[in-house]
């Protein structure tokens, strides 16, 4: 049986790692984003609001855990009932893929399509597609990995 510490620490560690990966992506892709942001800000130097970024990432982390992971856990239970021949690993992976794709597509789709709607000529379609692909694929893979790790810690010990 999983310990209380595992049930508390696993999501906290997962959220911290999740945020670190997204910050790393932005860091490595900054050369593609800086001209777009500068163009949206009408040529002014790129300004960054750290408080808004921290709040945004807190909401993103909260949403990932309470939407993507909750959906994956719910789907995990359904898959166990509908596909009893699947291994626990396959069930964990598939449920993580589904939860992650839905969350990533919705969150990154809303952001990018809203930005494109507001700044049509200033927000290139290539950036929109790149960022939506990143968000969808990253959330799919990350939630899948989380579910596999979750399954590993939540398997009852058989004697």
PAZAPA-4460 file (N, C-alpha, C; in steps of 0.05 Angstrom, whole numbers, plus 32768, in hexadecimal, padded with zeros to 4 digits):
% residues 159
    n_x    n_y    n_z   ca_x   ca_y   ca_z    c_x    c_y    c_z   seq   type   mol
   8011   7FE8   8000   8000   8000   8000   8012   8019   8000     1      X     A
   8009   802D   7FF2   8019   8045   7FF2   8018   8054   800D     2      X     A
   802E   8060   8013   802E   806F   802C   8022   808B   8028     3      X     A
   801B   8097   803E   8011   80B3   803C   8025   80C6   8031     4      X     A
   803F   80C1   8038   8054   80D2   802E   8056   80D0   800F     5      X     A
   8053   80B8   8004   8054   80B4   7FE7   803D   80C3   7FDA     6      X     A
   8026   80C1   7FE6   800E   80CF   7FDA   8011   80ED   7FDB     7      X     A
   8021   80F7   7FED   8025   8114   7FEF   803D   811D   7FDE     8      X     A
   8053   810E   7FE1   806C   8116   7FD4   806B   8112   7FB5     9      X     A
   8060   80FC   7FAC   8060   80F6   7F8F   8053   810D   7F7F    10      X     A
   803B   8117   7F86   8030   812D   7F76   8041   8147   7F79    11      X     A
   804C   814C   7F90   805C   8165   7F94   8075   8164   7F83    12      X     A
   8083   814D   7F84   809B   814A   7F73   8094   814B   7F56    13      X     A
   807E   813E   7F4E   8076   813E   7F32   806F   815A   7F28    14      X     A
   8062   816A   7F38   805B   8185   7F30   8074   8196   7F2D    15      X     A
   8087   8193   7F3F   80A0   81A3   7F3E   80B0   819B   7F24    16      X     A
   80B2   8181   7F1F   80C0   8178   7F07   80B1   8181   7EEE    17      X     A
   8096   8180   7EEE   8086   818A   7ED8   808C   81A7   7ED1    18      X     A
   808D   81B8   7EE5   8092   81D4   7EE1   80AF   81D8   7ED7    19      X     A
   80C2   81C9   7EE2   80DD   81CC   7ED9   80E0   81C5   7EBB    20      X     A
   80D2   81B0   7EB2   80D4   81A9   7E95   80C8   81BF   7E84    21      X     A
   80B2   81CB   7E8C   80A6   81E0   7E7C   80B8   81F9   7E7B    22      X     A
   80C4   8200   7E92   80D6   8217   7E93   80EF   8211   7E81    23      X     A
   80F9   81F8   7E81   810F   81F1   7E70   8107   81F4   7E52    24      X     A
   80EF   81EB   7E4C   80E6   81EE   7E30   80E6   820B   7E27    25      X     A
   80DB   821C   7E38   80D9   8238   7E32   80F6   8244   7E2F    26      X     A
   8108   823C   7E41   8123   8245   7E40   8130   823D   7E25    27      X     A
   812D   8224   7E1D   813A   821B   7E04   812C   8225   7DEB    28      X     A
   8113   822B   7DED   8104   8235   7DD6   8102   8254   7DD6    29      X     A
   810F   8261   7DE8   810C   827E   7DEB   8113   828D   7DD1    30      X     A
   8126   8284   7DC2   812D   8292   7DA9   8116   8292   7D95    31      X     A
   8105   827F   7D96   80ED   827F   7D84   80D7   8291   7D8F    32      X     A
   80D6   8293   7DAA   80C0   82A2   7DB6   80C6   82C0   7DB9    33      X     A
   80E0   82C7   7DBE   80E6   82E3   7DC3   80DE   82F6   7DAD    34      X     A
   80E3   82F0   7D93   80DA   8302   7D7E   80BB   8305   7D7D    35      X     A
   80AD   82EF   7D83   8090   82F0   7D83   8086   8302   7D9A    36      X     A
   8091   82FE   7DB1   8088   830E   7DC9   8090   832B   7DC4    37      X     A
   80A7   8330   7DBA   80AF   834B   7DB4   809D   8358   7DA0    38      X     A
   8094   8349   7D8C   8082   8354   7D78   8066   8359   7D84    39      X     A
   805D   8348   7D96   8044   834D   7DA4   8046   8365   7DB5    40      X     A
   805D   8369   7DC2   8061   8380   7DD3   806A   8398   7DC3    41      X     A
   8066   8397   7DA9   806B   83AD   7D96   8088   83B7   7D97    42      X     A
   809B   83A5   7D97   80B7   83AC   7D95   80C4   83B5   7DAF    43      X     A
   80B5   83B8   7DC4   80C1   83BF   7DDE   80D1   83A7   7DE8    44      X     A
   80E4   83AC   7DF9   80F2   8395   7E05   80DF   8382   7E12    45      X     A
   80E5   8369   7E11   80D3   8354   7E1C   80D1   8359   7E3A    46      X     A
   80B8   835C   7E43   80B3   835F   7E5F   80A8   8346   7E6A    47      X     A
   80AE   8340   7E83   80A6   8327   7E8F   809C   832C   7EAB    48      X     A
   8084   8323   7EB1   8078   8326   7ECC   807C   830C   7EDB    49      X     A
   808F   830B   7EEE   8095   82F3   7EFC   807E   82EA   7F0E    50      X     A
   8070   82FD   7F1A   8059   82F6   7F2B   8044   82E8   7F1B    51      X     A
   803D   82F3   7F04   8029   82E6   7EF2   8033   82CB   7EE9    52      X     A
   804D   82C8   7EE4   8058   82AE   7EDB   8055   8299   7EF1    53      X     A
   805C   82A1   7F0A   805A   828F   7F20   803D   8286   7F25    54      X     A
   802A   8299   7F24   800E   8293   7F27   8005   8280   7F10    55      X     A
   800D   8287   7EF8   8006   8276   7EE1   8010   8259   7EE4    56      X     A
   8029   8256   7EEC   8034   823B   7EF0   8027   822D   7F07    57      X     A
   801F   823B   7F1C   8011   822F   7F32   7FF6   8224   7F28    58      X     A
   7FE8   8234   7F19   7FCE   822B   7F0D   7FD2   8213   7EFA    59      X     A
   7FE7   8215   7EEA   7FED   81FF   7ED7   7FF3   81E5   7EE6    60      X     A
   8003   81E7   7EFC   800A   81CF   7F0B   7FF1   81C4   7F19    61      X     A
   7FE1   81D6   7F24   7FC8   81CE   7F31   7FB6   81C0   7F1D    62      X     A
   7FB3   81CC   7F06   7FA3   81C0   7EF0   7FAD   81A6   7EE7    63      X     A
   7FC7   81A4   7EE3   7FD3   818A   7EDA   7FCC   8174   7EEE    64      X     A
   7FD1   8179   7F08   7FCC   8164   7F1B   7FAE   815E   7F1E    65      X     A
   7F9E   8173   7F21   7F82   816E   7F28   7F70   816A   7F0F    66      X     A
   7F7B   816E   7EF7   7F6B   8168   7EDF   7F78   8150   7ED0    67      X     A
   7F91   8153   7EC7   7F9D   813E   7EB7   7FA1   8124   7EC8    68      X     A
   7FAC   8127   7EDF   7FB1   810F   7EF0   7F96   8103   7EFA    69      X     A
   7F84   8114   7F02   7F6A   810A   7F0C   7F5B   80FC   7EF5    70      X     A
   7F5C   8107   7EDD   7F50   80FA   7EC6   7F5E   80DF   7EC0    71      X     A
   7F78   80DF   7EC1   7F87   80C7   7EBC   7F81   80B1   7ED1    72      X     A
   7F7E   80B9   7EEB   7F77   80A6   7F00   7F5B   809B   7EFB    73      X     A
   7F49   80AC   7EF4   7F2E   80A3   7EEE   7F2D   8090   7ED6    74      X     A
   7F3C   8097   7EC1   7F3D   8086   7EA9   7F4B   806C   7EB0    75      X     A
   7F5F   806D   7EC1   7F6D   8055   7ECA   7F59   8040   7ED5    76      X     A
   7F47   804A   7EE6   7F33   8038   7EF2   7F21   802C   7EDC    77      X     A
   7F19   803D   7EC9   7F07   8034   7EB3   7F16   801F   7EA2    78      X     A
   7F2F   8024   7E9C   7F3E   8012   7E8B   7F42   7FF7   7E99    79      X     A
   7F46   7FF7   7EB3   7F49   7FDE   7EC2   7F2F   7FCD   7EC0    80      X     A
   7F18   7FDA   7EBF   7EFF   7FCC   7EBD   7EFB   7FC2   7EA0    81      X     A
   7F01   7FD3   7E8C   7EFA   7FCD   7E70   7F10   7FBC   7E63    82      X     A
   7F28   7FBE   7E6C   7F3E   7FAF   7E60   7F4D   7F9F   7E75    83      X     A
   7F40   7F8B   7E81   7F4D   7F7C   7E97   7F66   7F6D   7E8E    84      X     A
   7F69   7F68   7E74   7F81   7F59   7E6B   7F99   7F6B   7E68    85      X     A
   7F96   7F86   7E69   7FAC   7F98   7E67   7FBD   7F96   7E80    86      X     A
   7FD7   7F99   7E7D   7FE9   7F9A   7E94   7FE5   7FB4   7EA3    87      X     A
   7FEC   7FB5   7EBD   7FEA   7FCE   7ECB   7FFB   7FE5   7EBE    88      X     A
   8012   7FDD   7EB3   8022   7FF1   7EA6   8014   7FFD   7E8E    89      X     A
   8008   7FEC   7E7D   7FF9   7FF6   7E66   7FE1   8007   7E6E    90      X     A
   7FD3   7FFF   7E82   7FBC   800E   7E8C   7FC5   802A   7E97    91      X     A
   7FDB   802A   7EA6   7FE6   8043   7EB1   7FEF   8056   7E9A    92      X     A
   7FFD   804A   7E87   8007   805B   7E71   7FF0   8066   7E60    93      X     A
   7FDD   8056   7E59   7FC7   805F   7E48   7FB6   8074   7E57    94      X     A
   7FB2   8071   7E70   7FA2   8085   7E7F   7FB1   809F   7E81    95      X     A
   7FCB   809E   7E84   7FDC   80B6   7E85   7FDC   80C4   7E6A    96      X     A
   7FDD   80B5   7E54   7FDD   80C0   7E3A   7FC3   80D0   7E35    97      X     A
   7FAD   80C3   7E3C   7F93   80D0   7E37   7F90   80EA   7E48    98      X     A
   7F95   80E8   7E62   7F93   80FF   7E73   7FA6   8116   7E6B    99      X     A
   7FBE   810F   7E64   7FD2   8123   7E5C   7FCB   8131   7E42   100      X     A
   7FC2   8121   7E2E   7FBB   812D   7E14   7FA4   8140   7E17   101      X     A
   7F8F   8138   7E26   7F78   8149   7E29   7F80   8163   7E37   102      X     A
   7F8F   8161   7E4D   7F97   8179   7E5C   7FA9   818B   7E4B   103      X     A
   7FBD   817F   7E3F   7FD0   818F   7E2F   7FC3   819D   7E17   104      X     A
   7FB1   818F   7E09   7FA4   819A   7DF2   7F92   81B1   7DFB   105      X     A
   7F83   81AE   7E11   7F71   81C3   7E1A   7F80   81DB   7E24   106      X     A
   7F93   81D7   7E36   7FA1   81EE   7E41   7FB2   81FD   7E2C   107      X     A
   7FC2   81EF   7E1E   7FD4   81FC   7E0A   7FC4   8205   7DF2   108      X     A
   7FAE   81F7   7DEC   7F9D   8200   7DD6   7F8F   821A   7DDC   109      X     A
   7F84   821C   7DF4   7F76   8235   7DFC   7F8A   824C   7DFC   110      X     A
   7FA1   8248   7E08   7FB5   825E   7E09   7FBD   8267   7DED   111      X     A
   7FC5   8254   7DDC   7FD0   825B   7DC2   7FBB   8265   7DAF   112      X     A
   7FA3   825A   7DAF   7F8E   8263   7D9D   7F84   827E   7DA6   113      X     A
   7F83   8283   7DC0   7F7B   829E   7DCA   7F90   82B3   7DC2   114      X     A
   7FA9   82AC   7DC6   7FBE   82BE   7DBE   7FBE   82C4   7DA0   115      X     A
   7FB9   82AF   7D90   7FB7   82B3   7D73   7F9F   82C4   7D6C   116      X     A
   7F89   82C0   7D7A   7F71   82D0   7D74   7F76   82ED   7D7B   117      X     A
   7F84   82F3   7D90   7F89   830F   7D99   7F9F   831C   7D88   118      X     A
   7FB3   830D   7D81   7FCB   8319   7D74   7FCF   830A   7D59   119      X     A
   7FBB   8309   7D49   7FBA   82F9   7D31   7FD4   82FA   7D21   120      X     A
   7FDC   8311   7D17   7FF4   8313   7D06   800E   8313   7D16   121      X     A
   800C   8317   7D30   8024   8318   7D40   802B   82FD   7D4D   122      X     A
   8018   82EB   7D4C   801D   82D0   7D58   801C   82BB   7D42   123      X     A
   8034   82B4   7D38   8035   82A2   7D21   8029   8286   7D26   124      X     A
   801E   827C   7D11   8012   8261   7D12   8027   824C   7D1A   125      X     A
   803F   8250   7D12   8055   823D   7D19   8059   823B   7D37   126      X     A
   8058   8252   7D45   805B   8253   7D62   8043   8246   7D6F   127      X     A
   802B   824C   7D65   8013   8240   7D6F   8014   8222   7D6E   128      X     A
   801C   8217   7D57   801D   81FA   7D53   8033   81EE   7D64   129      X     A
   804A   81FB   7D65   8061   81F1   7D75   8059   81EF   7D93   130      X     A
   804D   8205   7D9D   8047   8205   7DBA   8030   81F2   7DC1   131      X     A
   801C   81F0   7DAF   8007   81DC   7DB4   8011   81C0   7DB3   132      X     A
   8023   81BA   7DA0   802F   81A0   7D9F   8040   819A   7DB8   133      X     A
   8050   81AE   7DC0   805F   81AA   7DD9   804D   81A4   7DF0   134      X     A
   8039   81B5   7DF4   8027   81B2   7E0C   8019   8197   7E0C   135      X     A
   800F   818F   7DF4   8000   8176   7DF3   8012   815E   7DF7   136      X     A
   8029   815E   7DE8   803B   8147   7DEA   8048   8146   7E06   137      X     A
   8051   815C   7E10   805D   815D   7E2A   804A   8152   7E40   138      X     A
   8032   815C   7E40   801E   8153   7E54   8017   8136   7E50   139      X     A
   8016   812D   7E37   8010   8111   7E32   8026   80FF   7E3E   140      X     A
   803F   8105   7E37   8055   80F4   7E40   8059   80F7   7E5E   141      X     A
   8058   810F   7E69   805C   8113   7E85   8047   8106   7E96   142      X     A
   802E   8108   7E8E   8018   80FC   7E9D   801A   80DD   7E9B   143      X     A
   8022   80D3   7E84   8027   80B6   7E81   803C   80AC   7E94   144      X     A
   8053   80BA   7E95   8069   80B3   7EA7   805F   80B5   7EC4   145      X     A
   8050   80CA   7ECB   8046   80CC   7EE6   8035   80B5   7EED   146      X     A
   8023   80AD   7EDB   8011   8097   7EE1   8020   807C   7EE4   147      X     A
   8035   8078   7ED5   8045   8060   7ED8   8053   8060   7EF3   148      X     A
   805E   8077   7EFB   806B   8079   7F16   8055   8076   7F2B   149      X     A
   803E   8083   7F28   8029   8080   7F3B   8021   8063   7F3F   150      X     A
   801E   8055   7F28   8017   8039   7F2A   802C   8029   7F39   151      X     A
   8045   802F   7F34   805B   8021   7F42   8059   8024   7F60   152      X     A
   8052   803C   7F6A   8050   8040   7F86   8036   8038   7F92   153      X     A
   8022   8033   7F82   8007   802C   7F8C   8000   800E   7F87   154      X     A
   8013   7FFE   7F81   800E   7FE1   7F7E   8010   7FD4   7F99   155      X     A
   7FFB   7FC6   7FA1   7FFD   7FB8   7FBB   8012   7FA3   7FB9   156      X     A
   8020   7F9F   7FCF   8035   7F8B   7FD1   8027   7F70   7FD4   157      X     A
   802E   7F5D   7FC2   8022   7F42   7FC4   8035   7F30   7FD3   158      X     A
   802B   7F21   7FE6   803C   7F0F   7FF6   803A   7EF3   7FED   159      X     A
***
